[in-house]
Amino acid sequence: MNAASETAIDWTAFPSEHDLTDAMFAELTRLTGDGVGITRECYSPKEDAALGVFSAVAEAHGFLIDVDPVGNLVVRAPEDDGSGPAHYIGSHADSVPQGGNYDGAAGIVAGLLCMIRLRGSGRVLTTPVRVIMLRGEESAFYGRANIGSRALFGMIDGKDLAARSRGAGPTLAQAMAATGIDIAPIEAGQKLFDVEKAASYLELHIEQGPVMVDRALPAAVVSGIRGNLRHRRVVCRGEAGHSGTIPRWLRKDAVFAFADLIGRLEEHWRVLLERGLDLVVTTGIVGTDPAEHALSRIPGEVMFSFEVRSQSHDTLEGFYELFRSECRAVGQQRGVSFEFDDRVYTEPARMDEKVIALLSKAAEDVGLNPQTLPSGAGHDAAVFANAGIPSGMIFVRNTNGSHNPHEAMDTDDLIKGTDVLYKAVTAHN
């Protein structure tokens, strides 16, 4: 895999971090824009292109790049031979289809800026800093999130490798092999990352929500990351029929059954929130077969997705049992059945208390209000934390949400978040 960018940009010529940052994002847009937003499918030429931009910046500033066994790139200083412990700063290079330019990439940029600052200061840390540029964090293509980090810890199995991109493209195994990765140790569940080599894992990420904008917070410290339980495809099967000839009590209408189910779940959600539980519930995909669409046809089948997120494992499992129980009740009362694909579970993760304190102190030291927020979205930091590595996250605010082409971020906010990271990793030493 050629990790370096083929562009002729002199990445050392920019007069400020702000200008360098803007140039990196502009180059990412040029190489991975899709005409609507940004698409960087994991283990694809577009993800390679993004990694190439970051690699070119790193190499221009005198850093070395290693490719780990699952295709992630690790940036290190020449004086760091890679054999000892380090503070890792990381995030992901991929995106959702027609997404934004900052989700994931902002964290890699922040890590590179920290290393460039360190090199410019002439300071050599007792425990070095490395940047890990991760592949495949998004679940949009293969149904499994955090592929690049999970594979390091033996958490990608044969089903994951057999999944096809968006259901019809190459398998994950084929896509990984096409980038030169040896699939055998991944399929065997081998652990390919030595946790003793990570003194900490730090990740900067855009918030992807409205809270920081509402509170006027340029940056904040993350307290924990919600896990999730998902079904990508649930099918409610009823019985199609003529809309004019079948009375209500004899219908097996899949759409009304689905609507009944969703109403019940929302009521459970409301009650649990009132009890103080951390919980969000989403059905992001709903559809009937277009070939069967007709104004006069009772729908016999509805396909939908299901997702529940929480910082609590018990809350996730408890709500999932409510979901399955209500499916049984709706099925019995309305004469329908429910079919489920494989359940996908991602563990919640609590950020390390000492790292939270360190980041909060760093935020205060650089003049920011050190507030903490939970992360509703999943991140690679959860994988590292659950592997036993002291982990922490910094959020920077962004507007227009995320996973859409209108995702926006102020470069000044990214620089402030980078200030916090830099202060934290240098305080470690």
C-alpha positions in Angstrom: 0.0 0.0 0.0 1.4 3.4 -1.0 0.6 5.5 2.1 2.0 8.8 0.8 0.0 11.3 -1.0 0.8 11.8 -4.7 0.2 15.5 -4.6 3.1 18.0 -4.8 2.0 20.1 -1.8 4.9 21.4 0.4 3.3 20.5 3.7 6.1 22.4 5.6 5.4 25.7 3.9 2.3 26.8 5.8 2.9 29.8 8.1 0.5 28.6 10.9 -1.2 25.5 12.3 -4.5 27.1 11.2 -3.3 27.3 7.6 -1.9 23.7 7.6 -5.1 22.4 9.1 -7.3 24.1 6.4 -5.0 22.8 3.7 -5.3 19.2 5.0 -9.1 19.3 5.0 -9.1 21.0 1.6 -7.0 18.1 0.2 -9.2 15.5 1.8 -12.2 17.2 0.1 -10.5 17.2 -3.3 -9.6 13.5 -3.1 -12.6 12.0 -1.3 -15.5 14.3 -2.1 -18.3 12.6 -3.9 -20.2 15.6 -5.4 -22.6 15.8 -2.4 -20.4 15.2 0.6 -17.5 13.0 1.6 -17.3 9.2 1.1 -14.3 7.3 2.4 -15.4 3.7 2.5 -13.2 1.6 4.8 -10.5 -0.5 3.2 -11.1 1.3 -0.1 -9.0 3.6 -2.4 -10.8 6.6 -0.9 -9.7 5.7 2.6 -6.2 5.0 1.2 -6.3 8.5 -0.3 -7.1 10.1 3.1 -4.4 8.1 4.8 -2.1 9.2 2.0 -2.7 12.9 2.8 -1.9 12.4 6.5 1.1 10.3 5.6 2.5 13.0 3.3 2.1 15.6 6.1 3.8 13.3 8.6 6.7 12.4 6.3 7.3 16.1 5.3 7.8 16.9 8.9 10.4 14.1 9.4 8.2 11.4 11.0 8.2 7.7 10.2 5.2 5.6 9.3 4.5 2.0 10.2 1.6 -0.1 8.9 0.2 -2.4 11.6 -1.1 -5.9 10.9 -4.7 -4.7 10.2 -3.7 -1.8 7.9 -3.8 1.1 10.4 -1.0 3.6 10.1 1.2 4.5 13.1 3.2 7.8 13.0 6.3 8.0 15.2 9.4 10.2 15.6 12.7 9.0 14.3 14.1 8.7 17.8 11.2 6.4 18.8 12.0 2.9 17.6 8.4 1.8 18.3 9.4 -0.9 20.7 8.5 0.8 24.0 5.3 2.3 25.5 3.9 5.4 24.0 0.9 7.8 24.4 -1.2 7.1 21.3 -3.4 9.8 19.8 -5.8 8.4 17.3 -9.0 8.5 15.3 -10.4 7.1 12.1 -9.9 8.0 8.4 -13.1 6.6 6.9 -16.5 8.3 6.7 -20.1 7.3 6.1 -21.5 7.7 2.5 -22.1 11.3 1.6 -20.9 12.3 5.1 -18.8 15.2 6.4 -15.1 15.9 6.3 -14.4 16.2 10.0 -15.8 13.1 11.6 -12.7 11.1 12.4 -10.2 13.2 10.4 -10.2 16.0 12.9 -8.7 13.7 15.5 -5.9 12.6 13.1 -5.2 16.2 12.3 -5.0 17.1 16.0 -2.6 14.2 16.6 -0.3 15.3 13.8 -0.4 18.9 15.0 0.7 17.7 18.5 3.6 15.8 17.1 4.7 18.7 14.8 4.6 21.0 17.9 6.7 18.7 19.9 9.3 18.4 17.1 9.4 22.1 16.7 9.9 22.6 20.4 12.9 20.3 20.4 11.5 18.6 23.4 12.0 14.8 23.7 9.4 13.1 26.0 10.3 10.2 28.3 7.2 8.4 26.9 6.9 9.3 23.2 3.7 10.3 21.4 2.5 8.3 18.4 -0.4 8.9 16.1 -2.5 5.9 15.1 -4.7 6.5 12.0 -7.4 3.9 12.2 -9.4 2.3 9.5 -13.1 1.3 9.4 -14.6 3.0 12.4 -18.0 3.5 10.7 -20.5 0.7 10.5 -22.2 2.0 7.4 -20.6 -0.3 4.9 -20.0 -3.7 6.6 -22.4 -3.4 9.6 -19.6 -3.6 12.1 -18.1 -0.5 13.7 -14.5 0.0 14.9 -13.1 -2.6 12.5 -9.6 -1.2 12.5 -9.4 -1.1 16.3 -11.4 -4.2 17.1 -9.2 -6.3 14.7 -6.1 -5.3 16.8 -7.6 -7.0 19.8 -8.9 -10.2 18.1 -12.5 -9.0 18.0 -13.3 -9.4 14.3 -14.7 -12.9 13.5 -15.6 -14.9 10.4 -19.1 -13.4 10.1 -17.7 -9.9 10.1 -15.1 -10.9 7.4 -17.9 -12.4 5.3 -20.1 -9.3 5.4 -20.5 -7.6 2.1 -20.2 -3.8 1.6 -23.7 -2.5 1.9 -25.0 -6.0 1.3 -23.8 -6.4 -2.3 -20.2 -5.3 -2.6 -17.0 -7.1 -1.8 -16.6 -8.9 1.5 -14.7 -7.3 4.3 -12.1 -10.0 3.9 -11.7 -9.2 0.2 -11.4 -5.5 0.8 -8.8 -6.0 3.5 -6.8 -8.4 1.4 -6.9 -5.9 -1.5 -4.9 -3.5 0.7 -2.3 -6.1 1.4 -3.5 -7.4 4.8 -3.0 -11.0 5.9 -6.5 -12.1 6.9 -5.5 -15.3 8.6 -4.4 -13.9 12.0 -7.5 -11.6 12.0 -9.8 -14.6 11.2 -8.1 -16.6 14.0 -8.9 -13.9 16.5 -5.3 -13.2 17.3 -4.4 -10.2 19.4 -2.3 -8.0 17.2 -1.6 -5.1 19.6 0.4 -5.2 22.8 -1.5 -3.3 25.4 1.8 -2.8 27.4 2.9 -0.6 24.5 0.1 1.9 25.2 0.6 4.2 28.2 -2.7 5.9 27.1 -5.0 6.3 24.2 -6.3 9.8 23.5 -8.8 10.8 20.9 -10.1 14.2 19.7 -13.4 14.1 17.9 -16.1 16.5 16.8 -19.1 16.2 19.2 -21.6 15.3 16.4 -24.4 16.9 18.4 -25.8 20.3 19.4 -24.9 20.4 23.2 -21.6 22.2 22.9 -22.9 24.8 20.5 -25.8 25.4 22.9 -23.4 25.8 25.8 -20.8 27.8 23.9 -18.1 25.2 24.6 -15.2 25.1 22.1 -14.0 21.9 23.6 -15.1 19.5 26.4 -13.8 16.3 28.1 -15.7 13.0 27.5 -16.8 11.1 30.5 -17.9 7.9 28.8 -19.0 6.3 25.5 -22.4 4.7 25.0 -22.5 1.2 23.8 -25.2 -0.1 21.6 -27.3 -3.1 20.6 -28.4 -3.3 17.0 -30.3 -5.3 14.4 -29.6 -4.0 11.0 -32.6 -5.8 9.6 -35.8 -6.9 11.3 -38.8 -8.0 9.2 -42.4 -7.7 10.3 -44.4 -10.2 8.3 -48.2 -9.8 8.0 -50.5 -10.6 5.2 -51.1 -8.5 2.1 -54.6 -7.9 0.9 -57.2 -5.6 -0.7 -57.5 -2.4 1.2 -61.3 -2.2 0.6 -62.4 -5.7 1.4 -60.7 -6.7 4.6 -62.1 -5.1 7.9 -59.8 -4.0 10.6 -60.2 -7.0 12.9 -59.3 -9.4 10.2 -56.2 -7.5 8.9 -52.6 -8.5 9.4 -51.2 -5.1 8.4 -47.5 -5.1 8.8 -47.2 -1.3 8.8 -49.8 -0.8 11.6 -48.1 -3.6 13.6 -44.7 -1.8 13.2 -46.2 1.5 14.2 -47.8 -0.1 17.3 -44.4 -1.6 18.2 -42.6 1.7 17.8 -45.2 3.5 19.9 -44.8 1.0 22.7 -41.0 1.3 22.6 -41.2 5.1 22.8 -43.4 4.9 25.9 -40.9 2.6 27.6 -38.1 4.9 26.6 -40.0 7.9 28.2 -40.6 6.1 31.4 -37.0 4.9 31.7 -35.7 8.5 31.1 -37.9 9.7 33.9 -36.2 7.2 36.1 -32.8 8.7 35.3 -31.5 6.0 33.0 -29.1 6.9 30.1 -30.9 5.7 26.9 -31.5 6.6 23.3 -33.5 4.5 20.9 -33.6 4.7 17.1 -35.1 3.1 14.1 -33.1 4.7 11.3 -34.1 2.4 8.4 -37.8 1.6 7.6 -39.1 0.3 4.3 -41.6 -1.8 2.4 -41.0 -3.5 -0.9 -41.4 -0.9 -3.7 -42.4 -3.6 -6.1 -45.5 -4.2 -4.0 -46.5 -0.5 -3.5 -50.1 0.3 -4.2 -52.7 2.6 -2.7 -55.1 -0.2 -2.5 -52.8 -2.9 -1.0 -52.5 -3.7 2.7 -48.8 -4.0 3.3 -47.7 -7.5 4.1 -44.1 -6.8 5.1 -42.1 -4.1 6.7 -38.3 -4.1 7.1 -36.7 -1.9 9.8 -33.6 -1.5 11.8 -33.3 -1.3 15.6 -30.7 0.4 17.8 -30.5 1.2 21.5 -27.6 3.1 23.1 -26.6 3.6 26.7 -23.6 3.9 28.9 -24.9 1.0 30.9 -24.7 -2.6 29.9 -27.7 -3.5 32.1 -29.8 -0.8 30.5 -28.9 -2.0 27.0 -29.8 -5.6 27.8 -32.9 -4.6 29.7 -34.3 -2.5 26.9 -33.5 -5.2 24.4 -35.6 -7.7 26.4 -38.4 -5.1 26.3 -38.0 -4.9 22.6 -38.2 -8.6 22.0 -41.1 -8.9 24.5 -43.1 -6.2 22.7 -42.4 -7.9 19.3 -44.0 -11.1 20.7 -47.0 -9.2 22.1 -47.6 -7.2 18.9 -47.2 -10.4 16.9 -49.8 -12.2 19.0 -52.3 -9.4 19.0 -52.0 -8.4 15.3 -51.3 -11.8 13.7 -47.9 -10.9 12.5 -44.4 -12.3 13.0 -40.9 -10.8 13.4 -37.7 -12.1 12.0 -34.3 -10.9 13.2 -30.9 -10.9 11.7 -27.8 -11.3 13.9 -27.7 -9.1 16.9 -24.6 -6.8 17.0 -23.4 -5.6 20.4 -20.8 -2.9 21.1 -19.8 -2.5 24.7 -20.1 0.9 26.5 -16.9 2.3 27.9 -16.0 4.5 30.8 -13.1 6.8 30.2 -10.2 6.5 32.7 -10.8 8.7 35.7 -7.1 9.8 35.9 -7.2 10.7 32.2 -10.4 12.6 32.6 -8.8 14.6 35.4 -5.6 15.1 33.4 -7.6 16.4 30.4 -9.8 18.6 32.6 -6.7 20.2 34.2 -5.2 20.7 30.7 -8.4 22.4 29.5 -8.3 24.7 32.5 -4.6 25.4 31.9 -5.2 26.6 28.3 -8.1 28.8 29.4 -11.1 26.7 28.7 -14.1 25.8 30.9 -13.4 22.1 31.7 -16.8 20.6 31.3 -17.5 16.8 30.8 -20.0 15.3 28.5 -21.0 11.7 27.6 -20.6 10.5 24.1 -23.7 9.3 22.4 -21.8 8.1 19.4 -19.4 5.1 19.5 -15.7 5.7 19.0 -12.5 3.7 18.8 -11.6 5.0 22.2 -14.2 2.6 23.7 -12.3 -0.4 22.2 -9.0 0.7 23.6 -10.6 1.5 27.0 -12.3 -1.9 27.2 -9.0 -3.5 26.3 -7.6 -2.1 29.5 -5.7 0.9 28.1 -6.2 4.2 30.0 -8.2 6.2 27.6 -9.7 9.6 27.2 -11.4 11.9 24.7 -11.7 15.5 23.8 -14.8 16.8 22.0 -14.7 19.9 19.8 -18.0 21.6 18.9 -19.3 21.4 15.4 -22.5 22.7 13.7 -25.0 21.0 11.5 -24.7 17.6 13.3 -22.7 14.9 11.6 -23.0 12.0 9.1 -24.2 14.5 6.6 -22.6 16.7 4.0 -23.4 19.9 6.0 -21.2 18.9 8.9 -19.1 21.9 9.9 -16.3 22.7 12.3 -14.4 25.9 13.1 -10.6 25.4 12.8 -10.1 27.6 15.8 -12.0 25.1 17.9 -9.9 22.3 16.6 -6.8 24.2 17.5 -8.1 24.7 21.1 -8.8 21.0 21.4 -5.3 20.3 20.1 -4.0 22.7 22.8 -5.7 20.5 25.4 -4.2 17.3 24.0 -0.7 18.8 23.8 -0.9 20.1 27.3 -2.0 16.6 28.5 0.7 14.6 26.8 3.4 16.9 27.8 2.2 17.0 31.4 2.4 13.2 31.4 6.2 13.5 31.1 
